[in-house]
Amino acid sequence: MEIQEQVLLAPFTTFGIGGPARWFVEAASEADVVDAVRWARDRAVPLFVLGGGSNLLISDAGFSGLVLRVVLKGIGTFPSDSGMLFRVAAGEDWDEFVSLAVMQNCAGIECLAGIPGTVGGTPVQNVGAYGQEVAETILGVRVMDLETLEFREMTAAECGFAYRSSVFNSTARGQFLVTRVDYRLRPGGEVNLRYADLQKVFTAGSNPGLLEVANAVHHIRQSKGMLLVEGDPDCRSAGSFFKNPVVSAVEFAHLSARLGSAQLGSVPPSYPAGEGLVKLPAAWLIEQAGFPKGFRLGRAGISSRHTLALVNLGGATAADLLVLRDVIVAGVSERFGIALAMEPVMVGF
């Protein structure tokens, strides 16, 4: 295990933003993980675990401690009565794993094709898109307790999955490091066409296969600038920068009445989000607040193809992104009285 110093972190992120790590190491085994964590602990330096860098905003000053990049590899498949079990190491590329599952005709994650990052990050944020989320297929997660340095298996129930959330980024933030994720997929299972964008692609009554659906998702993501394509300025982002806000049905009714009486625009689109709760599309709120696709503020801006993606237009700093974030949040709050929350994890601030 080689501990490096002053390693620039920007190249390890999809934003292409971030200063240097004071120390940097790559862990290719669980033994490496233990050694790295112990190294940081012995020196009383902060530790940050880096995966695919697709959901991060790293400060311009970088990170003053040890950045541990998880590069554990390996995929095992195990047939069972309830489906096909895939045991996937945390450092595996997520999109490559989705392609493998699709080629083996195993349903459950086909709508999550094209999402950048590594497998280890998927349970943390409960990654979801186009009508699916990983919580629907995760059977368990292998983690290391950063306090005891012991490994354990956590069931899906113990992970506490909710919308874009789990215990790993909420109640147990900073307590565990993911080294493997177990997914239970459905051999020969039906494709998921619940999402409106996919329903537009396939005509009623059609029977697309998993590969067709995954390819359609790739195409949709690319059309929105949400697929990592070399040379595409819209893909220098962290994907969706803002979460879709969830409000109570009462709050939504008040908002709709206020907008209607003041003739400020149409009633916001909404989706059920559990008993007494309503989810609002952040993209609609942002656009209606006066921030369209292609909006620019210095070296940062909104993607020309997707309102939720804030992009590095070239040479942008973390400070530039945060100024843009604050302007958008303030605009939406002033117009609708709703507070937007950002999705990417902030590191080194």
C-alpha positions, 0 to 999 in steps of 0.5 A: 500500500503506497501512501501518496502526498498532495494528489489532485482530486479533480481528475477523480470526480465527474465535476472535474473540480477539487484541490489536492488530498494531503495524503492519498491511497488506493485500497485493492483489498479489505486488508488494504482498507484496514491498513489505510484506516489504521494509518489515518487513525494512528496519525489522528488525520481525517479520513474520506472514502472515495468511490467513483467521484460522481456525487461529490463536490470537493473544495478548492482547498482539497482535503486535509486528511487521507483520501482512501480510494476504494478499488476492490474488484470482483463479481460473483453470481449464485443461483437461488430459488428466489433469483440470481444473487450477484455479489459485487465488490465496491470498486466495480464500475456500476454501469458495467455491472448493469450491462453484465446483469442485462446480458445475463437476462437478469431484471431489476437494475436495467433502468439504472444503466448509464449512471456513473460511479462505483457499486459501493456508492449505490446503497449509500444514496439509494441510487435511483432513476427511471422508475427503479432504485437499488433498494428494490434489489439489494439483499445485503451490504458488507461493510467495515465498521470504521470504529472497530475495524471489524467487518459485518453483513448488513441486511437491506432492512438494516440499511434503512433505505428511503428516497435518496437515503440510507443509514450510510448518509444519515443516522450512521454517516461516517460509521461504515465503509462499504466493501461489497453489495449483494443484489438479488435480480430476477432471471427472465424477469419483466422489464420496468416501464413505469417511468413516463420517459420510457413509456414514450419510447416504447409503444403500447403493447410492445414487449422490449427486452432488458437490453432494449430498455437499458439502451433506451435509458442510455439514449435518454440520459445522453439526450439530457447530458447525464451520460459521461461522454468525452468532450461533452461539456454538459457531462461535467456535472454530478448528475442531479444537483438538487433533490426533488423536494417532498412536502406534505399534502397540506403544504402542496394544497396551500402552494397550489391555492397561492399560485392559482390566486396570484396567477403565478403560473400553473399548479406544480406537477406532483407525485405521491411520496407516501401517506400524506406526502407529495414529491415535487419536481425540482427541475420544474421549480427551478425553471419556473423561478427563472433559471432555464436550461443553459443558464450561466453564472460565470464559469458555472451554469445549468446544463443546456439539456437538464435543469437539475444538472449544474455544470463546470463550463470550463475552469469552474471552481467549487466556489463558483458552483456554490454561488450558483447553487445559492442563487438558485436556492434563493430564487426557488425559496422566494418564488415558492417558499420551498427549500431545495437540498443538494444531492452531492456530498461536500468534501473539504469544506 
